[in-house]
Structure formats: structure tokens, C-alpha cells
Amino acid sequence: MPEKPQATLAGPRRSRFSSIVFVVLSGVTLAACSGGDFGRVRQDALNDDMHRWMGAEATGSIGRQPSRFQLTDNERQLRDLAYPLIEPPHSRPAWKSVFGDYKPFAPPWRQKPAFDHSAYGRQLIDEPHRSDASRYAQLIDDVRDDITRFDPFFNTARQVFDLDSKRNASLKFVSDLSPRERSDAVARMEENTLIVQWVQQCLEQRIASYRWALEHLVIQAPDNMAADADRLIGHLAALTANPPVAATPVVGRALRTRG
């Protein structure tokens, strides 16, 4: 019997291989479109309410129903600015941003497993780097990014709280206020407060992570860059310990007002 030509098998294999190559190249193309600074989602890839889930997650964490009101511009900005501060630092390697590795997070008061302050440092130390200096540079960049994000977030929070105080004062003057409107208004004010507390607690966790990472970097690879990292971590800790807003606590302790 004559042998079957090998081309009859090569054709399907080539077709499958071409499909795989197309998918991979498409992913690389998408990365150029959607990858942003620090491995974050680029602003032009965001939809208006992509962070709305934070309010429902926050109120749901204490057994409350989320508000059905639409987000105001300030409330939307509050959530957009909060996300990079609640996302674990250095949690999305560059290759993951190709595939849009965006996901919700639980607030600190119900995170499982519990927060591990050594996770960031172990990842930073264990990842391959060209030099020890690049590890310090990564740590410094991560801390500096948080410092840069601090004022925009808390300035927006101050505006939201100011308008929420006016909203709360207005409730007793609204004619024909339905029970649903009242509950939605109260829920939205709780959402906004919880989101600020969420960021506050995540910042405290990040500082603990940065300090652990620096301490262990100094032991494993001493470098003069450690002084710069320590100064920046201290600055972030001072900002976080005394944020420029005062919020009535819904979970845990109150935020303190900067004097």
C-alpha cells in the first residue's frame, strides 16, 4: 500500500499553529492599547462606572444593601482614585496587564486569608532582577507612587464628605421623601465613608509591607539607596497617620484630622 503523504497531517497542524500565533500577537497588540503606567489599566480603557462595585462590596461587608443612586462625578472619581491604593502594590506583573488582569478586592476587615505583611517583600526579593539596586528602585517607585496618589484621593474625599454633610442635612427638608430614597441616600453616605476607611487601612498595610521589604533587603543586599527608601516610607507613614479628612467610622476606628 502506498504511504500517505505527510502533508495531510501538516495542514491541520499548521492551521492550529497559525491560530495560536494570531491569538498571541493579538494579545501583544492589546497590551499596547490597554497597558498603563505601573502595570495599571490605562485611563482610556476605563468605563465610567468600572469601580462602582467598591460601594456594594463595602456596604455588603457590614450586611447593608448598596445605594441604587447613580454616582456623582466626585463619587466616581473617589472610587477611581481609590482602586490603585487598595490594589496590592506590585501585584500585577507586566505580562498580566496584557490580559487585563483587573479584579475586585475584599476590604481589609474581611480579607481571607488575612493580610500578610511579608508577601510584598518576598515577591520583591525573590523575583529575578538585574541588580540589587533595581530591587531598591522598585520599592522606592512603589512608595513614591502611593505618595503621589495620596493628596488627589484625600482631596476628593474631602469634597465628597462636604457634599454628604449637605445631603444629610437636606434629608429633613425634602418633601415627599420616600423610604427608598432615604435608605439609598444613607447607604451612599456609608459607602463613601467605608471607601475612605478602606484606603486608609490599605495604606497602613502597604507601609507595613514596605518596611518589611526594606528591612530584609538591607540584610540581604546592603545599599545606600536604603536611606532614600526609608525616608519615603517615613513620609508616607506620616501622611497616612494624619489624613486631611475626618470621617465618622462605620467599621473600626475613626480617621484623624490633620492639624
N, C-alpha and C positions, 0 to 999 in steps of 0.2 A: 504494500500500500504506500502511495507517495506521502511524504511528510507534509504536514500542514504548514503553510507559510507562517513564519513568526510575526509578520505584520498584522495578522488578525488579532493578536494579543496586544501589540504595541499601541494600536489605535486607541482602544479604551483607556489604557494606562496613560497615554499622552493626554487624552481628554481630561482625565481626573487630575493629572498634574497641572494642566493649564488652569483648571478651576481653582485649585489651591493657590497657585501663583496670583490669580486675579483677586482672590479674597485677601491675600497678604498685602498686595500692592494697594488695594482699596483701603485697607486699614491704615497703611502709611500715609495715604493721601488724606484720609480723615484726620489723622493726627496733626497734619499741618494746618487743618482748619479748626480743630477743636482744642488742641493742647494750649494751655495758657501758662503764665508765669508761675513758678514754684510748683508746677505739675497740677495747677488748678484748672477748672473749667473756664475757658475764655468768656468774657462778658458778652460777646456777640452770639454765644451759643446758649445763653440763658433765656428761659422763657420767663414771663413776668412773675409768675407765682410758683416757681420751682422750689422755693424754700417755705412755702405755706405749711407744709407738713410739720414744721417745727412747733407751731402753735398747738396743733392737735396732739402731737407727741407730748408736749409739756403739760397740757391740761389733763390728758389721758393718764399721765403718770401719777396723778393725785386723784384719779377717779372722777374727773369732771368732764363734761361734754364741751367740745370746742365751739367757738363762736361761729355763727353762719354769716356774719358780716363779711363783706369784701374788705380786702386790705387797703388801708390808706397808703399814699406814697411813702410816708415816713415809716409806717409799719412794714411795708415791703422792703424798704432799704435796711431797716433794723435786722430783718431776717437774712438778707443778702450779706450784710457785713458780719453777722454772727457766724455764718457757716464756716468760713476759714479759721475761726477761732475755736470752734468746737470739734472740727476735724482734727484727729491726732496729727501732730507735726511729723512731716517726713513719712506720711503713711501711704502715699501714692507714688511709687516709683515711676519714672518716665515711661516705661513700657506699658504700664497700666493705663496711662492717660490716653493712649491710642484707642482703647476700647471704652472710653468714657466711664471709668470706674467711679461713678457717683453713687453714694448710698446714704440713707438716713442713719442717724445715731440715736441711741437712747441717752437721756440726760444722766448726769453723774450719779444722782441719787437712786437710780435703778439700773445701773450698768451691771451686766453679768457677762463674763466674770468681772470681779472687782478690778478697779484701776491698778495697774502695775507700773509703778514709777520708774522701774528699771528697763522697761520694754524699749523705749526710745533709744536709750544709751546703748543697750546691747545690739540693737539693729545698726546704729551708727558705727559702733566699733567692729562688728562682725562683717559688715559689707565691705567688699573689695574697694580700696581707694588707692590712688596713685602714690599718695604720700600721707604721712601723719598730719601734715599741715592742712590737707584737704578735709580731714575729719573736723578739725577745729573750724575751718572755714564754713563747713556745712552747719555746724552748731551755731556759729555767730550769725550766719544768714537767717536761720530759723528764728532765733531770738529777735533779731532786728526786724524781721517781717512782722512779728507779733507787736513789737513796739510801734511800728508804722501803722498797724491796723487799730491800735488801741483808741486813739483820740477820735477818728471817724466814727467808730462804733458807739463810744460813750457819748459823743456829742449828739448823735442821732437818738440815742436812748433818752437823753435829757429832753429833747424836743417831744418825743413820744410821751414821756411821763407828764410833761407840762400839759399837753393836749388831753391826756387821760384824766388829769385832775379837773380840767374844764368839763370833760364829758361826764365825770362822776357828779360834779356839782349841778349839771344841767338835768340830770335824771328826774329830779323832783319838780322841775318846771315844765316838762314835756306833757302836753295834753294828750289824752287817749294813748298813753304808753302801754303797749301790750306786754303781758308776761314774757312772751318770747323775745321781744325787743330788749327788755330789761336784762333777761338772762344772757342774751348774746352780747350786750354791752359789758356786763360784768365779766363774762368769760373772756372777752377780748382784752380787758384790762389785766386780768390774771395771766393771760398768755404773754403779754408784753413784759410783765414783771418776771415771770418764770424764765423767759428767754434771756433776760439780762442776768439773772442769777445763774443760769446755765453757763453763760460765757464766763462769768466771774469764777465759778468753780473749775471750769476747764482751764482757765488761765493759771489758777493755783496748781492744778495738776501738771500743767506744762512746765511751770517753774521747778517743781519737784523733779520732773524728768530731766530738765536741762542741768540742774545741779548734780544729779546722779551721774549723768553723762560726763560732765566736766571733771568731777572728782575721779572717775575711773580712767578718763583719758590722761589725766595728769600722772596717774600711777603707771599706766602702760606706755605712754609716749610723752614725756615732759616737753613742753614747748612754751616759748614766751608769749604765744598767742593766747595762752590760758588766761592771762591778765585781762585782755580785751573781752574775752567771753565772760569772765567773772563780773566785770564792770557792767556789761549789758544785761546779764541776768539780774544783777542787783537793781538796775534801773527798772526793769520790767516788774520785779517784785515790789518795788516801792510804788509804782503806778497801780498795781493790782491791789495792794493792801489798802489803798485810799482812793477809790474811783470817784470821778466827779459827778456822781448821781446818788440820790438817796431813794431806796425802794422799800416799801413795806413788804416784809418777807412772806411768801406763800409756803415755801419749803426751806427749812433750815434757818440760818441767821440772816439778819439784815445786811445790806451793803452799807458801808460807811461813806460819809460825805467828805470830800477833800476840803480841808480847811484853808 
